[in-house]
Amino acid sequence: MQEFFSFMKVAVITIGVVIVLFFILLAMPQSRLRVFTLKIFGWGLNAFTGLCILYVINPIDILPDVIPLLGQVDDAAAILSGLFSGIAGIIAVTQGRKGGQRLAELE
């Protein structure tokens, strides 16, 4: 049992170090990982925006519109989350493109 806990201790420390290094690379403005992550994250947020739009126009809701007030609240939440994720997605994709152009200029 002691061997298991010592193995888990090493595994947790190793995973922690990898996560810290990942965040350090993301923080560096000239990092290829930052450019790639911003592009992927931005497109994911834009896809989520599309799903929110589909949810709003879809006649099947989690909370039906027949229920007073609650039926409209879930639609409003979908609209707001779609709007905010769309804005964040556009910003992330734009930042990723700018970073990619900067990296191309440096090479």
N, C-alpha and C positions, 0 to 999 in steps of 0.2 A: 504494500500500500504506500509505503514511503517513496518507492521508485515512481509510482504514478504521480504523486504530488510534486516531486522534483521535476518530472517531465512536463507537467502542466505549468509549473512555474517558468521553465525555460520557454515553453511555447507561448505563454502570455507575454513574456518580455520580448520575444522575437516579433510577435504580431504587433505589439506596441511600438517597437522601433520602426517597423515597416510602415505603419500608419503615420508616424511622425515624419519619416522621410518623404512619404507621399505628399503630405501637406506642405512640407518645405519646398518640394518641387512645384507644387501648384502655386505657391506664393511668389516664385521667381518669375519676373515678367518675361524673360526670354526663354522660358522652358517650353519644349515641344509638348510635354504632358499637359501643360496649362492650355495650350491652343487646342489640343485634341479634346480635352475634357470640356472646355467651354463650348466647342462645336456640338459634341454629343449631348451635353446637358441642355443646350439651347434647343436642339431639334426635339429632344424628349419633352421639354416644356411646351413646345409648339404642338406636338402630338397630343399632349394632355389638353391643350386649348381646343383642339379639334374634337376630342372626346366630350368635353364640356358642352360644346355647341351641339353635338349630336344628342346629348342627354336632354338639353333644353327643348329641341324640336321634336324629340321622340315622344309619342303619346303615352308610353309606359314610364311611370315615375316610381321612385322608391316610396315617396309619400304622394298619394294621389291628390290632384288639385281639388277634389271634392271636399277634402278636409279643410275647414276654414283656417286660414292663416298659415298653417304648417305646409300645406300644399304649395303655396307660393314662396315660402321661405327656402325650400330646397332648390327651387328654380333660381331664386335670387342668389343663393350661395354658389350654384353652378356657374351663373353668369359672372359673378365677382371673381371666383377662383379662375375661371377661364380668362378673364380680362387681365388679372394680375400675372398669371403664368404666361400669357401671350406677350405681355410687355417684358417680363424677365427673360423669356426665350429669345425675343428679338435682340435685347441688349447682350445676352450671352453669345449669340451667333455673331453679332457685329464685333464684339471684343475678340472672339476667336479668329475672325477674318483679319482684323487689324494686327493681332499677334502673329498670324501666319505671314502677313506681308512684311512685318518687321524682321521675322526670321529669314525670309527670302532675301531681303536687302543685306543682311549680315553675311550671307554665304557668298 
